[in-house]
Amino acid sequence: MTPSAADPLELLEIARSIALEAGAMIVEARRGGVEVADRKSSPVDVVTQVDRDSEQLIRTRLAEARSDDGFFGEEGARDPSASGITWVVDPIDGTVNFLYGIPHYAVSIAAVEGEADPQTWRALAAVVLNPVTGELFSATEGGGARLGDAPISIRPAAPLSQSLIATGFAYAEATRAEQGAAIARLLPLVRDVRRMGTASLDLCAVACGRVDAYFERTLSPWDHAAGALIAHEAGAVVTGLDGRRPDHLMTLAAHPDSVVALEAVLRDIGA
């Protein structure tokens, strides 16, 4: 596999067009009612047929646009890359919200150079679309982040006591119990905590200043690939633990002046 000379703006336009098509399909499918098609890691980790249909649509359109690229999707689709580019896709991020009709879920598409490993890839372009509200977040490497056509940036640094923090919880019962205990310790230290149920949109909330910071354990690459680039290009530090990149152990996004102190607090409370 040779390094790609792909233009990030070209990749962005492909991702945007496909996300909009998938989003329209998802919204239309939701009008007809949705049922659980399968369960994955636990009884509450669900997948619907619409998740699968969305992933197939995205995979097909990407293959039509760039047949040599790789594909790495949440619902199991895997294609090796001959071009050096891999598309990391969550066809519906926030499936439980989608199942219940809560209008806070997303199509998340990122183009990365290299394999589907957040420790080694180079993120080039990203789109996160909430198909219900129509909000489309995007970014290219070095090109800044946008909501629609408008540039976005993170909020100014704030003391922890004045910070609104977003988070999410794992599917495994034991891990959820640990996270609940940690949140109980965090709440007295911050302005408040939000749990909205869609990791990609949480990262975009940091990017556009709707929250001060976001953290979550047990994310998979497709959960954070697009949102992490968008938050980074909006001015956030997006990191894992001990200087690692975001991964299954921790994804943390915050203002550069706040991230070290917040990571220390998260360690202290057992988050």
C-alpha positions as CSV (number, residue, x, y, z in Angstrom):
1,M,0.0,0.0,0.0
2,T,1.5,3.3,-1.0
3,P,0.8,6.7,0.6
4,S,-2.2,8.5,-0.9
5,A,-2.1,11.9,-2.7
6,A,-5.8,12.3,-2.1
7,D,-7.0,15.9,-1.8
8,P,-8.7,16.3,1.6
9,L,-11.3,18.7,0.1
10,E,-12.2,16.1,-2.5
11,L,-12.6,13.5,0.2
12,L,-14.7,16.0,2.2
13,E,-17.1,16.6,-0.7
14,I,-17.5,12.8,-1.2
15,A,-18.2,12.3,2.5
16,R,-20.7,15.2,2.6
17,S,-22.7,14.0,-0.4
18,I,-22.9,10.5,0.8
19,A,-23.7,11.5,4.4
20,L,-26.6,13.6,3.1
21,E,-27.9,10.7,1.0
22,A,-27.7,8.2,3.9
23,G,-29.2,10.7,6.3
24,A,-32.3,11.2,4.0
25,M,-32.7,7.4,3.8
26,I,-32.5,7.1,7.6
27,V,-35.1,9.8,8.3
28,E,-37.5,8.2,5.8
29,A,-37.0,4.8,7.2
30,R,-37.6,6.1,10.7
31,R,-41.1,7.3,9.7
32,G,-42.1,3.7,9.1
33,G,-41.1,2.5,12.6
34,V,-38.0,0.8,13.7
35,E,-37.3,-2.6,15.4
36,V,-34.2,-4.2,16.9
37,A,-32.6,-6.5,14.4
38,D,-29.8,-7.9,16.6
39,R,-27.8,-7.3,19.8
40,K,-24.1,-7.1,19.9
41,S,-21.9,-6.8,23.0
42,S,-24.8,-6.8,25.5
43,P,-28.6,-6.9,25.6
44,V,-28.7,-3.1,25.4
45,D,-26.2,-2.8,22.6
46,V,-28.6,-2.9,19.7
47,V,-28.5,-2.7,15.9
48,T,-31.4,-2.1,13.6
49,Q,-31.9,-3.0,10.0
50,V,-31.6,0.7,9.1
51,D,-28.1,0.7,10.6
52,R,-27.2,-2.1,8.2
53,D,-28.9,-0.5,5.2
54,S,-27.2,2.8,5.9
55,E,-23.8,1.2,6.1
56,Q,-24.4,-0.7,2.9
57,L,-25.4,2.5,1.1
58,I,-22.4,4.4,2.3
59,R,-20.0,1.5,1.4
60,T,-21.5,1.2,-2.1
61,R,-21.3,5.0,-2.8
62,L,-17.7,5.2,-1.5
63,A,-16.7,2.2,-3.7
64,E,-18.3,4.0,-6.7
65,A,-16.4,7.2,-6.0
66,R,-13.0,5.7,-4.9
67,S,-12.8,2.0,-5.7
68,D,-9.3,1.5,-4.3
69,D,-10.0,2.9,-0.8
70,G,-10.5,0.8,2.3
71,F,-13.7,0.7,4.4
72,F,-14.1,0.1,8.1
73,G,-17.7,0.2,9.3
74,E,-19.4,-0.4,12.7
75,E,-21.7,-3.1,11.3
76,G,-18.9,-5.3,10.2
77,A,-18.1,-4.3,6.6
78,R,-14.4,-4.4,5.9
79,D,-12.5,-3.7,2.7
80,P,-8.7,-3.4,2.5
81,S,-7.2,-0.3,1.0
82,A,-5.0,-0.2,-2.1
83,S,-4.9,3.6,-2.2
84,G,-3.7,4.4,1.3
85,I,-7.1,5.8,2.3
86,T,-9.5,4.1,4.6
87,W,-13.1,5.3,5.3
88,V,-14.1,4.9,9.0
89,V,-17.9,4.9,9.2
90,D,-20.6,4.8,11.8
91,P,-23.8,4.5,9.8
92,I,-26.0,5.6,12.7
93,D,-24.1,6.8,15.8
94,G,-26.7,6.9,18.6
95,T,-28.7,3.9,17.6
96,V,-30.6,3.8,20.9
97,N,-31.7,7.4,20.3
98,F,-32.7,6.5,16.8
99,L,-34.7,3.5,18.1
100,Y,-36.6,5.6,20.6
101,G,-37.2,8.5,18.1
102,I,-34.9,10.9,20.0
103,P,-33.7,13.4,17.3
104,H,-30.1,13.2,18.3
105,Y,-28.2,10.7,16.2
106,A,-25.7,11.0,13.4
107,V,-24.1,9.7,10.3
108,S,-20.3,9.8,10.9
109,I,-17.8,9.4,8.0
110,A,-14.0,10.0,8.2
111,A,-11.3,9.5,5.6
112,V,-8.0,8.5,7.2
113,E,-4.6,7.8,5.7
114,G,-3.5,4.4,6.8
115,E,-5.2,1.5,8.6
116,A,-8.3,1.8,10.8
117,D,-6.1,2.3,13.9
118,P,-6.5,5.6,15.7
119,Q,-3.0,5.3,17.1
120,T,-1.4,5.4,13.7
121,W,-3.9,6.9,11.2
122,R,-3.7,10.4,9.8
123,A,-7.2,11.9,9.7
124,L,-7.8,13.9,6.5
125,A,-11.5,14.7,6.2
126,A,-14.6,14.2,8.4
127,V,-18.3,14.8,8.3
128,V,-20.8,14.3,11.1
129,L,-24.5,14.8,10.1
130,N,-27.5,14.9,12.3
131,P,-30.1,14.0,9.7
132,V,-33.1,15.1,11.8
133,T,-31.9,18.7,12.4
134,G,-29.9,18.9,9.2
135,E,-26.8,20.1,11.1
136,L,-23.7,19.0,9.2
137,F,-20.3,19.4,10.9
138,S,-17.1,19.0,8.8
139,A,-13.4,19.4,8.9
140,T,-10.3,18.8,6.8
141,E,-6.8,18.4,8.2
142,G,-5.4,21.9,8.6
143,G,-8.5,23.5,7.1
144,G,-10.5,24.2,10.2
145,A,-13.9,23.0,11.3
146,R,-17.4,24.1,10.2
147,L,-21.0,23.8,11.0
148,G,-22.7,24.1,7.6
149,D,-20.6,26.8,5.9
150,A,-19.7,28.7,9.1
151,P,-16.3,28.2,10.8
152,I,-16.6,27.0,14.4
153,S,-14.3,27.0,17.4
154,I,-14.3,25.8,21.0
155,R,-15.3,27.9,24.0
156,P,-12.6,29.9,25.9
157,A,-11.0,27.9,28.8
158,A,-13.1,27.9,31.9
159,P,-12.4,26.7,35.5
160,L,-13.6,23.2,36.1
161,S,-16.3,24.5,38.5
162,Q,-17.8,26.5,35.6
163,S,-17.4,23.8,32.9
164,L,-20.2,21.8,31.3
165,I,-19.0,18.3,30.6
166,A,-20.5,15.8,28.2
167,T,-19.9,12.1,28.6
168,G,-21.3,8.7,27.7
169,F,-21.6,5.2,29.2
170,A,-20.5,1.7,28.2
171,Y,-22.8,-1.2,27.5
172,A,-21.3,-3.6,29.9
173,E,-23.0,-3.6,33.3
174,A,-19.9,-3.6,35.4
175,T,-18.3,-0.8,33.5
176,R,-21.5,1.2,33.7
177,A,-21.6,0.8,37.5
178,E,-18.0,2.2,37.7
179,Q,-18.9,5.1,35.4
180,G,-22.0,5.9,37.5
181,A,-19.9,6.1,40.7
182,A,-17.3,8.3,38.9
183,I,-20.0,10.7,37.7
184,A,-21.4,11.0,41.2
185,R,-17.9,12.2,42.3
186,L,-17.6,14.5,39.3
187,L,-20.9,16.3,39.6
188,P,-20.0,18.4,42.6
189,L,-16.9,19.6,40.9
190,V,-18.4,21.0,37.6
191,R,-21.2,23.2,36.3
192,D,-23.1,20.1,35.2
193,V,-22.9,16.9,33.2
194,R,-24.7,16.0,29.9
195,R,-25.2,12.5,28.6
196,M,-26.7,12.9,25.1
197,G,-26.0,9.5,23.7
198,T,-24.1,10.1,20.5
199,A,-20.3,10.3,20.7
200,S,-19.7,11.9,17.4
201,L,-22.1,14.7,18.2
202,D,-20.6,15.1,21.7
203,L,-17.2,15.8,20.0
204,C,-18.9,18.3,17.7
205,A,-20.5,19.9,20.7
206,V,-17.1,20.6,22.0
207,A,-16.1,21.9,18.6
208,C,-18.9,24.5,18.4
209,G,-18.8,25.5,22.0
210,R,-22.0,23.8,23.2
211,V,-20.0,22.1,26.0
212,D,-16.6,22.8,27.5
213,A,-15.3,19.2,27.4
214,Y,-16.2,15.6,26.6
215,F,-14.9,12.3,27.8
216,E,-15.9,8.7,27.4
217,R,-14.4,5.2,27.8
218,T,-14.9,2.1,25.6
219,L,-15.4,4.0,22.3
220,S,-14.6,2.2,19.0
221,P,-12.7,3.9,16.1
222,W,-15.9,4.6,14.2
223,D,-17.3,6.4,17.3
224,H,-14.7,9.1,17.3
225,A,-12.9,9.2,14.0
226,A,-14.8,12.0,12.4
227,G,-15.7,13.9,15.6
228,A,-12.2,13.9,16.8
229,L,-10.9,15.6,13.7
230,I,-13.7,18.2,13.8
231,A,-13.0,19.0,17.5
232,H,-9.2,19.2,16.9
233,E,-9.7,21.5,13.9
234,A,-11.9,23.7,16.1
235,G,-9.1,24.1,18.6
236,A,-9.6,21.3,21.1
237,V,-7.0,18.8,22.3
238,V,-8.4,15.4,21.6
239,T,-6.5,12.7,23.5
240,G,-6.4,9.4,25.2
241,L,-4.6,8.6,28.5
242,D,-0.8,9.2,29.0
243,G,-0.4,11.0,25.7
244,R,-2.0,8.3,23.6
245,R,-4.4,9.2,20.9
246,P,-8.1,8.6,21.6
247,D,-8.9,4.9,21.9
248,H,-11.0,2.3,23.8
249,L,-9.5,3.3,27.1
250,M,-10.4,7.0,26.9
251,T,-11.4,9.7,24.6
252,L,-11.1,13.2,26.0
253,A,-11.7,16.5,24.2
254,A,-11.2,19.9,25.9
255,H,-9.5,23.3,25.6
256,P,-5.7,23.1,25.5
257,D,-5.5,25.0,28.7
258,S,-8.0,22.7,30.5
259,V,-7.2,19.2,29.3
260,V,-4.4,18.3,31.6
261,A,-6.3,19.3,34.7
262,L,-9.4,17.5,33.6
263,E,-7.5,14.3,32.9
264,A,-6.1,14.5,36.4
265,V,-9.5,14.9,37.9
266,L,-10.9,12.0,35.8
267,R,-8.1,9.8,37.1
268,D,-8.8,10.8,40.6
269,I,-12.5,10.0,40.5
270,G,-11.9,6.7,38.7
271,A,-13.6,7.8,35.4
